[in-house]
């Protein structure tokens, strides 16, 4: 797999449990090969004209460009936020066996 076909997708969630629920659904549906839940994230952002300060969890998803659109749509359908974060970051380089695994698990 060409490294430029791999993506890391960032999704914040209101809790580690919700992030894990999202990850499980996306992996089971082969939209992501893997989801890492990072609890204890502190997010400071502006929403509805006010600065918010919330505890969240970060979900790091590994997928491919070919699966990104379907993954994004599924996150939007499952996520409790009105405007969830779904940001795709291209992978510039990586371990060839790991990149091949991402490709195989998202087919």
N, C-alpha and C positions, 0 to 999 in steps of 0.2 A: 504494500500500500504506500502510495506517495504520502509523505508526512503532511503535505498541504491539503490532503483530503480529511485529515483528522481535525476535530474541534474539541475544545473544552468549553462547556456551557455553564455559566454561573446563574444560579437561581437562589434567591433568598426566600426563606420561609419563616412563619411565625414561631416555629418550634422545631427541635431536632426530630420529634416524632412525626410531624407533618412532612419534613424534608425526607425522612426515611420512607414514609408512605408514597411520596412522589417518586422517589428513586426506585422503589420496588415495582411500581406500576410501569415505569419507563423501561426498566431492565426486562421485566416479564414480557413486555410488548416488543422487545428488541429495538426500541428506539434509542437506547443507550446501552453500551457494553458494561458500564460501571457508574455508580454514583457514590461519592464520598460525602458524608455529612459532617460538617464542622460546626459544633455547637458553640454557644457563647459569643456570637458575633454581636457587636454593638453598632447599630446603624443610626446615623444622624442625617436627616434629610428634611426637605421642605414638602409638606403635603397640606392641601386645603388652606394655604396661606400661613401656615404655622410651621415652626421648626419642631420636628419630632425627634425623640431619642428613645429607641426601642431595642430590646434584646431580640435577636433573631438567630437563625441557623443558616449556614451557607451550604448549598448543595452544589458540588462540582460533578458535572456529568461528562463522560467521554463518549463521543459519537462521531459520525461522519457528516460531511457536507450533504450527502445524498439523503440522510435521515433527519437533517435539522428542521426542515419545514414541518414534518409530521410531529417531531418532538416538541417544537414550539407550540403547535396547535393543541397537543395533548396537555402540556403544562398549563396553557391558558384555560383549558376546560376543567382541569382538576384543582387548580390553585385557588385558595380562598381570597387572595387579594384582588382588588378591582384592577390594579395595574401591576402585575407581577414582573419582577426582573427576569429577563431571559436574554442573556448576552452571550454571543458565541465568540470565542477567541481562537483564531487559527493556530495550529501547532506547526512550528517552523521546522522542528527536528525531533527525533525520538528513537527509542529502541525499535528496530525493525520487527522483532517478534511481538512486542506489545502493540505496535500499530497494526500488525496483521491480525492480532486477537481482537482489537476494536472492530476492524472490518468484518471479521467472521461473526462476531456476536451481534452485529447490527444488520445482518442480511435478512 
